[in-house]
């Protein structure tokens, strides 16, 4: 998938320059001061125009991310990406803007300044792009990242896990035990704390072989599949130098 940057027409800066020149000429009698102010206006407009004309490349594919953004101008293979996160970041204090952050993998050769922080676990991250500045909707970008990035991609705009809806079987896992375990897993995933995720994962793995059976309990196969996904999710985020228990 190829992202295209939104480019508003350059007519707005030109109108701004023209109006600014007219206003300055009528309000500022001193020629020297007028030229100074006019220079500042032109400089501001020049910065805006340069930003809109700056080269931009963002391709999402099976090989990785082919980028010309955020100080990068190369293909970043998926092996160099530990996580790519779609988050809602503050936008000028007046709203929330969907933005992409990249957390490099251990041994990655990405040398751009990591000025952001992962909202998942606080690790340094590279802020790639504000999706309000590209033509493609955020949902399309998320779908492409999920397809090619797999488990590396995390969409924080939506809850990470759906609430389970287990069927009731004549003989299945005891409901309260399952509900308590699922709740602890959800809390650990939402906490952003690596140590808590590791502790709950170990508890979940120990419980897998000792789940109580009861009449009219939760369907065992459905619960087992859900807990498999939970265990994988708890293990998917880790800090450098820390291994899951």
Residue frames as qw, qx, qy, qz and C-alpha x, y, z in Angstrom:
[[0.000, 0.889, 0.459, 0.000, 0.00, 0.00, 0.00],
 [0.428, 0.220, 0.014, 0.876, 1.32, 3.41, -0.96],
 [0.141, -0.777, -0.448, 0.419, 0.38, 6.39, 1.18],
 [0.333, 0.537, 0.242, 0.736, 0.01, 9.76, -0.48],
 [0.231, -0.315, -0.392, 0.833, 0.44, 12.97, 1.43],
 [0.143, 0.849, 0.507, -0.042, -2.41, 15.45, 1.43],
 [0.371, -0.030, 0.150, 0.916, -1.38, 18.57, -0.47],
 [0.147, 0.818, 0.444, -0.334, -3.58, 21.61, -0.05],
 [0.519, 0.723, 0.204, 0.408, -3.34, 24.14, -2.90],
 [0.524, -0.137, -0.128, 0.831, -0.58, 26.71, -2.70],
 [0.020, 0.654, 0.329, 0.681, -3.09, 29.45, -3.48],
 [0.522, -0.790, -0.323, 0.012, -3.76, 30.02, 0.23],
 [0.602, -0.432, 0.002, 0.671, -0.17, 31.10, 1.02],
 [0.316, 0.272, 0.339, 0.843, -0.20, 33.36, -2.04],
 [0.235, -0.771, -0.408, -0.428, -3.41, 35.03, -0.89],
 [0.627, -0.679, -0.221, 0.312, -1.87, 35.38, 2.57],
 [0.540, -0.132, 0.135, 0.820, 1.18, 37.13, 1.12],
 [0.107, 0.499, 0.403, 0.760, -0.90, 39.50, -0.98],
 [0.407, -0.803, -0.366, -0.234, -3.23, 40.47, 1.88],
 [0.673, -0.534, -0.134, 0.494, -0.30, 40.83, 4.23],
 [0.442, 0.095, 0.199, 0.869, 1.48, 43.17, 1.83],
 [0.097, -0.653, -0.392, -0.641, -1.63, 45.33, 1.44],
 [0.567, -0.764, -0.308, 0.006, -2.24, 45.52, 5.20],
 [0.664, -0.355, -0.030, 0.658, 1.40, 46.33, 5.96],
 [0.319, 0.310, 0.267, 0.855, 1.52, 49.05, 3.35],
 [0.239, -0.710, -0.347, -0.565, -1.57, 50.75, 4.80],
 [0.661, -0.720, -0.211, -0.027, -0.74, 50.34, 8.51],
 [0.714, -0.433, 0.084, 0.544, 3.04, 50.73, 8.69],
 [0.291, 0.952, 0.001, -0.092, 4.27, 54.10, 7.46],
 [0.262, -0.748, 0.558, 0.247, 7.99, 53.45, 7.96],
 [0.751, 0.481, -0.382, -0.242, 9.37, 51.75, 4.81],
 [0.208, 0.470, -0.833, 0.205, 12.20, 49.97, 6.64],
 [0.424, -0.082, 0.750, -0.501, 9.87, 48.40, 9.23],
 [0.787, 0.340, 0.073, -0.509, 7.41, 47.47, 6.50],
 [0.622, 0.498, -0.593, -0.118, 10.10, 45.55, 4.64],
 [0.044, -0.326, 0.873, -0.360, 11.14, 43.74, 7.82],
 [0.606, 0.113, 0.567, -0.546, 7.57, 42.64, 8.50],
 [0.766, 0.469, -0.182, -0.399, 7.07, 41.70, 4.86],
 [0.357, 0.492, -0.793, 0.037, 10.22, 39.56, 5.04],
 [0.296, -0.141, 0.836, -0.440, 8.88, 37.72, 8.08],
 [0.743, 0.311, 0.261, -0.532, 5.60, 37.05, 6.26],
 [0.672, 0.541, -0.447, -0.238, 7.44, 35.73, 3.21],
 [0.094, 0.417, -0.879, 0.212, 9.67, 33.57, 5.39],
 [0.531, 0.017, 0.679, -0.507, 6.66, 32.03, 7.12],
 [0.790, 0.444, 0.044, -0.421, 4.98, 31.30, 3.82],
 [0.455, 0.588, -0.663, -0.088, 8.22, 29.88, 2.44],
 [0.191, -0.268, 0.892, -0.310, 8.44, 27.44, 5.33],
 [0.685, 0.236, 0.488, -0.487, 4.85, 26.31, 4.72],
 [0.714, 0.577, -0.235, -0.319, 5.46, 25.86, 1.00],
 [0.234, 0.539, -0.807, 0.053, 8.72, 23.96, 1.62],
 [0.430, -0.117, 0.807, -0.388, 6.93, 21.61, 4.02],
 [0.762, 0.389, 0.299, -0.422, 4.28, 20.83, 1.43],
 [0.658, 0.649, -0.348, -0.159, 6.87, 20.23, -1.29],
 [0.280, -0.570, 0.768, -0.084, 9.19, 18.07, 0.86],
 [0.518, 0.183, -0.786, -0.284, 9.70, 14.58, -0.62],
 [0.633, -0.205, 0.511, -0.544, 7.47, 11.97, 0.96],
 [0.591, 0.173, -0.739, -0.274, 7.39, 8.19, 0.61],
 [0.463, -0.217, 0.701, -0.497, 5.52, 5.63, 2.70],
 [0.686, 0.138, -0.587, -0.407, 4.99, 2.17, 1.22],
 [0.618, -0.296, 0.621, -0.380, 3.66, -0.73, 3.31],
 [0.755, 0.339, -0.468, -0.311, 4.49, -4.17, 1.91],
 [0.973, -0.175, -0.150, 0.007, 5.60, -7.70, 2.58],
 [0.697, 0.305, -0.310, 0.570, 9.28, -6.67, 2.67],
 [0.399, -0.378, -0.406, 0.730, 8.72, -3.95, 5.24],
 [0.071, 0.914, 0.290, -0.273, 8.24, -0.19, 5.25],
 [0.560, 0.291, 0.228, 0.741, 9.77, 1.79, 2.39],
 [0.219, -0.865, -0.356, 0.279, 10.06, 5.23, 3.93],
 [0.389, 0.327, -0.017, 0.861, 11.11, 8.76, 3.25],
 [0.400, -0.785, -0.187, -0.434, 9.82, 10.32, 6.44],
 [0.688, -0.719, 0.065, -0.069, 11.04, 11.16, 9.96],
 [0.192, -0.782, 0.581, 0.122, 14.71, 11.21, 8.95],
 [0.653, -0.068, 0.740, 0.146, 14.56, 7.85, 7.15],
 [0.526, 0.617, -0.278, -0.514, 15.11, 7.33, 3.43],
 [0.170, 0.325, -0.921, -0.135, 15.24, 3.58, 2.89],
 [0.758, -0.208, -0.519, -0.337, 13.46, 0.28, 3.22],
 [0.316, -0.434, 0.670, -0.512, 13.02, -0.74, 6.85],
 [0.490, -0.021, -0.849, -0.196, 12.57, -4.55, 6.88],
 [0.703, -0.538, -0.211, -0.414, 10.03, -5.99, 9.28],
 [0.818, -0.137, -0.413, 0.375, 12.91, -7.68, 11.12],
 [0.320, 0.194, -0.272, 0.887, 14.03, -4.20, 12.25],
 [0.402, -0.416, -0.070, -0.813, 10.57, -3.36, 13.61],
 [0.076, -0.061, -0.898, 0.429, 9.58, -4.56, 17.05],
 [0.132, 0.632, 0.706, -0.292, 6.26, -2.70, 17.01],
 [0.027, 0.201, 0.298, 0.933, 4.37, -0.21, 14.90],
 [0.045, -0.488, -0.727, 0.480, 1.62, 1.51, 16.83],
 [0.053, -0.527, -0.419, -0.738, -1.38, 3.50, 15.64],
 [0.281, -0.436, -0.599, 0.610, -2.17, 5.89, 18.45],
 [0.009, 0.874, 0.368, 0.318, -4.37, 8.93, 18.97],
 [0.504, -0.132, -0.225, 0.823, -1.97, 11.76, 19.82],
 [0.010, -0.787, -0.340, 0.515, -2.93, 15.25, 20.93],
 [0.452, 0.462, 0.407, 0.645, -3.32, 17.62, 18.01],
 [0.114, 0.427, 0.013, 0.897, -2.63, 21.18, 19.07],
 [0.051, 0.099, 0.642, -0.758, -4.66, 20.78, 22.24],
 [0.508, 0.180, 0.024, -0.842, -7.92, 20.82, 20.26],
 [0.897, 0.171, -0.113, -0.392, -8.42, 17.20, 19.31],
 [0.702, -0.329, 0.623, 0.107, -6.85, 13.82, 18.75],
 [0.515, 0.658, -0.419, -0.357, -4.82, 12.97, 15.68],
 [0.979, -0.043, 0.198, 0.029, -4.10, 9.36, 14.61],
 [0.177, 0.823, -0.537, -0.059, -0.33, 8.93, 14.29],
 [0.965, 0.098, -0.230, 0.082, 2.04, 6.06, 13.62],
 [0.294, -0.795, 0.524, -0.088, 4.98, 5.28, 15.92],
 [0.860, 0.286, -0.420, 0.051, 7.72, 2.74, 15.25],
 [0.620, -0.668, 0.408, -0.053, 9.59, 0.91, 18.02],
 [0.485, 0.590, -0.638, -0.099, 12.87, -0.46, 16.58],
 [0.971, -0.170, -0.169, -0.008, 13.79, -4.07, 17.22],
 [0.607, -0.661, 0.367, 0.245, 16.96, -5.01, 19.09],
 [0.596, -0.140, 0.566, 0.552, 19.90, -4.69, 16.69],
 [0.443, 0.802, 0.392, 0.088, 18.02, -2.40, 14.30],
 [0.522, 0.019, 0.147, 0.840, 20.15, 0.02, 12.27],
 [0.007, -0.861, -0.384, -0.334, 17.54, 2.78, 12.46],
 [0.511, -0.122, -0.254, 0.812, 19.52, 5.85, 13.50],
 [0.102, -0.624, -0.248, -0.734, 16.84, 8.56, 13.34],
 [0.076, -0.239, 0.555, -0.793, 16.14, 10.37, 16.64],
 [0.355, -0.416, -0.835, -0.069, 13.61, 8.45, 18.75],
 [0.067, -0.240, 0.208, -0.946, 11.67, 11.45, 20.02],
 [0.674, -0.312, -0.205, -0.637, 8.45, 9.59, 20.88],
 [0.242, -0.251, 0.852, -0.390, 7.45, 7.01, 23.46],
 [0.343, -0.176, -0.869, -0.311, 5.51, 3.82, 23.00],
 [0.523, -0.364, 0.129, -0.760, 2.12, 4.22, 24.71],
 [0.886, -0.133, -0.414, -0.160, 2.20, 0.46, 25.35],
 [0.852, -0.342, -0.224, 0.329, 5.36, 0.13, 27.42],
 [0.246, -0.942, 0.069, 0.218, 7.14, 3.50, 27.32],
 [0.730, -0.121, 0.359, 0.568, 10.04, 2.46, 25.11],
 [0.003, -0.563, 0.253, 0.787, 11.64, 5.06, 22.80],
 [0.576, 0.495, 0.643, 0.098, 9.82, 5.27, 19.48],
 [0.179, -0.095, 0.391, 0.898, 10.10, 7.07, 16.16],
 [0.406, 0.605, 0.420, -0.541, 7.10, 9.21, 15.25],
 [0.456, 0.133, 0.685, 0.553, 6.57, 8.38, 11.57],
 [0.049, -0.253, -0.452, -0.854, 3.56, 10.32, 10.33],
 [0.338, 0.272, 0.475, -0.766, 0.37, 12.07, 11.33],
 [0.273, 0.297, 0.869, 0.285, -2.36, 10.25, 9.40],
 [0.216, 0.816, 0.384, -0.373, -4.39, 13.44, 9.15],
 [0.052, 0.751, -0.363, -0.549, -1.73, 14.51, 6.65],
 [0.140, -0.126, 0.881, 0.433, -2.18, 11.61, 4.25],
 [0.489, 0.042, -0.355, -0.796, -5.00, 10.95, 1.79],
 [0.536, -0.120, -0.823, -0.146, -5.79, 7.38, 2.83],
 [0.639, -0.603, -0.033, -0.477, -8.21, 6.86, 5.75],
 [0.241, -0.565, 0.722, -0.320, -6.67, 5.58, 8.97],
 [0.851, -0.022, 0.433, -0.296, -8.73, 2.38, 8.75],
 [0.841, 0.524, -0.134, 0.000, -7.16, 1.50, 5.38],
 [0.219, 0.702, -0.609, 0.298, -3.67, 2.15, 6.74],
 [0.551, -0.385, 0.630, -0.388, -4.45, -0.01, 9.78],
 [0.937, 0.196, 0.200, -0.208, -5.67, -2.86, 7.57],
 [0.683, 0.624, -0.352, 0.142, -2.45, -2.80, 5.51],
 [0.033, -0.633, 0.665, -0.394, -0.25, -2.72, 8.61],
 [0.749, -0.203, 0.512, -0.368, -2.18, -5.61, 10.18],
 [0.921, 0.374, -0.006, -0.113, -1.85, -7.61, 6.96],
 [0.667, 0.573, -0.368, 0.302, 1.88, -7.14, 6.44],
 [0.009, -0.618, 0.566, -0.545, 3.09, -6.34, 9.96],
 [0.655, -0.200, -0.728, 0.016, 1.17, -9.09, 11.71],
 [0.606, -0.631, -0.436, 0.209, 1.57, -9.09, 15.48],
 [0.443, -0.027, -0.108, 0.889, 3.95, -6.13, 15.30],
 [0.114, -0.400, -0.252, -0.874, 1.02, -3.85, 14.60],
 [0.159, -0.447, -0.737, 0.481, -1.06, -2.51, 17.49],
 [0.088, -0.543, -0.371, -0.749, -4.13, -0.32, 16.94],
 [0.193, -0.218, -0.640, 0.711, -4.71, 1.65, 20.12],
 [0.322, -0.119, -0.152, -0.927, -7.78, 3.39, 18.71],
 [0.781, -0.217, -0.357, -0.464, -9.83, 0.29, 19.53],
 [0.727, -0.490, 0.431, -0.215, -9.84, -2.10, 22.50],
 [0.102, 0.532, -0.819, -0.189, -7.08, -4.64, 21.97],
 [0.059, -0.045, -0.997, -0.011, -9.27, -7.62, 22.82],
 [0.538, -0.311, -0.361, -0.695, -12.95, -8.30, 22.42],
 [0.533, -0.279, 0.588, -0.541, -14.87, -9.47, 25.44],
 [0.101, 0.078, -0.971, -0.200, -15.21, -13.26, 25.14],
 [0.707, -0.018, 0.080, -0.702, -18.66, -14.75, 24.67],
 [0.020, 0.212, -0.977, -0.009, -18.28, -18.41, 25.62],
 [0.687, -0.188, -0.459, -0.531, -21.08, -20.88, 25.00],
 [0.545, -0.382, 0.589, -0.459, -22.38, -22.87, 27.95],
 [0.541, 0.184, -0.797, -0.197, -21.79, -26.63, 27.75],
 [0.830, -0.413, -0.290, -0.240, -23.31, -29.44, 29.80],
 [0.796, -0.490, 0.019, 0.356, -19.86, -30.00, 31.26],
 [0.494, 0.718, -0.053, 0.487, -17.33, -27.22, 30.92],
 [0.436, 0.151, -0.420, 0.781, -14.85, -24.98, 32.75],
 [0.262, -0.657, -0.576, 0.409, -16.13, -23.39, 35.96],
 [0.239, 0.836, 0.303, 0.391, -17.45, -19.95, 34.97],
 [0.321, -0.946, 0.031, 0.031, -16.19, -17.83, 37.84],
 [0.700, -0.405, 0.355, 0.470, -12.65, -19.21, 37.59],
 [0.548, 0.390, 0.445, 0.592, -12.56, -18.45, 33.86],
 [0.036, 0.927, 0.251, 0.275, -14.03, -14.95, 34.32],
 [0.491, -0.833, 0.133, 0.217, -11.49, -14.07, 37.02],
 [0.690, -0.180, 0.426, 0.556, -8.58, -15.32, 34.91],
 [0.414, 0.610, 0.427, 0.524, -9.74, -13.47, 31.80],
 [0.144, -0.973, -0.144, -0.105, -10.19, -10.26, 33.82],
 [0.586, -0.664, 0.258, 0.386, -6.65, -10.49, 35.23],
 [0.626, 0.137, 0.479, 0.600, -5.28, -11.01, 31.72],
 [0.211, 0.816, 0.363, 0.397, -7.19, -7.99, 30.39],
 [0.349, -0.933, -0.001, 0.087, -5.98, -5.83, 33.27],
 [0.664, -0.407, 0.363, 0.511, -2.37, -6.89, 32.66],
 [0.522, 0.403, 0.475, 0.583, -2.60, -6.11, 28.95],
 [0.035, 0.901, 0.275, 0.333, -4.03, -2.67, 29.68],
 [0.574, -0.757, -0.056, 0.308, -1.52, -1.87, 32.43],
 [0.439, 0.844, -0.247, 0.186, 1.49, -1.26, 30.16],
 [0.398, -0.703, 0.574, -0.134, 3.68, -2.91, 32.84],
 [0.585, 0.392, -0.700, -0.119, 5.96, -5.66, 31.57],
 [0.004, 0.221, -0.883, 0.413, 6.38, -7.28, 35.00],
 [0.584, 0.130, 0.471, -0.648, 2.61, -7.54, 35.48],
 [0.762, 0.383, -0.291, -0.434, 2.14, -9.11, 32.04],
 [0.416, 0.371, -0.826, 0.088, 4.85, -11.67, 32.76],
 [0.223, -0.111, 0.794, -0.554, 3.35, -12.56, 36.16],
 [0.694, 0.241, 0.282, -0.617, -0.15, -12.98, 34.77],
 [0.674, 0.427, -0.527, -0.295, 1.12, -15.00, 31.80],
 [0.193, 0.274, -0.909, 0.248, 2.86, -17.39, 34.19],
 [0.426, 0.068, 0.645, -0.631, -0.33, -17.66, 36.25],
 [0.735, 0.364, -0.075, -0.567, -2.38, -18.32, 33.11],
 [0.551, 0.405, -0.718, -0.128, 0.02, -21.00, 31.88],
 [0.031, -0.159, 0.898, -0.408, -0.06, -22.76, 35.28],
 [0.539, 0.177, 0.463, -0.681, -3.86, -22.66, 35.36],
 [0.562, 0.322, -0.493, -0.581, -4.25, -24.24, 31.94],
 [0.473, 0.090, -0.875, -0.048, -3.83, -27.76, 33.28],
 [0.131, -0.178, -0.813, 0.540, -5.83, -27.29, 36.47],
 [0.364, -0.131, -0.138, -0.912, -9.07, -25.63, 35.29],
 [0.342, 0.113, 0.813, -0.458, -12.04, -26.92, 37.27],
 [0.209, -0.197, -0.760, -0.583, -14.92, -28.60, 35.46],
 [0.283, 0.209, 0.579, -0.735, -18.54, -27.95, 36.33],
 [0.292, 0.529, 0.789, 0.111, -22.04, -28.71, 35.10],
 [0.234, 0.896, 0.344, 0.157, -23.16, -26.02, 32.65],
 [0.444, -0.628, 0.166, 0.618, -19.72, -24.45, 32.51],
 [0.303, 0.772, -0.270, -0.490, -18.00, -22.61, 29.67],
 [0.913, 0.408, -0.029, -0.014, -17.25, -24.56, 26.48],
 [0.725, -0.495, 0.294, 0.379, -13.75, -25.98, 27.04],
 [0.663, 0.285, 0.377, 0.580, -12.57, -25.71, 23.42],
 [0.142, 0.881, 0.199, 0.405, -13.64, -22.06, 23.14],
 [0.474, -0.871, 0.122, 0.043, -11.97, -21.14, 26.42],
 [0.786, -0.242, 0.333, 0.462, -8.76, -22.96, 25.45],
 [0.531, 0.533, 0.315, 0.579, -8.56, -21.10, 22.13],
 [0.084, -0.946, -0.093, -0.300, -9.18, -17.76, 23.81],
 [0.623, -0.736, 0.212, 0.161, -6.56, -18.38, 26.50],
 [0.774, 0.098, 0.307, 0.546, -4.06, -19.40, 23.81],
 [0.304, 0.745, 0.194, 0.561, -4.53, -15.97, 22.22],
 [0.401, -0.905, 0.016, -0.139, -4.27, -14.30, 25.62],
 [0.797, -0.425, 0.227, 0.364, -1.01, -16.07, 26.40],
 [0.633, 0.334, 0.289, 0.636, 0.45, -15.03, 23.04],
 [0.043, 0.879, 0.156, 0.448, -0.68, -11.43, 23.56],
 [0.576, -0.812, 0.087, 0.041, 0.87, -11.26, 27.02],
 [0.774, -0.261, 0.322, 0.479, 4.17, -12.57, 25.62],
 [0.578, 0.627, 0.299, 0.428, 4.20, -10.33, 22.54],
 [0.040, 0.913, -0.123, 0.387, 5.36, -7.18, 24.39],
 [0.835, -0.382, -0.130, 0.374, 8.68, -7.35, 26.20],
 [0.060, -0.966, 0.243, 0.068, 11.41, -4.97, 27.27],
 [0.613, 0.562, -0.519, 0.197, 15.03, -5.49, 26.28],
 [0.183, 0.402, -0.763, 0.473, 16.83, -7.77, 28.68],
 [0.503, -0.087, 0.590, -0.626, 13.63, -9.03, 30.33],
 [0.295, 0.011, -0.886, -0.358, 12.27, -12.46, 29.49],
 [0.700, -0.330, -0.148, -0.615, 8.76, -13.68, 30.26],
 [0.433, -0.380, 0.742, -0.344, 8.57, -15.96, 33.29]]
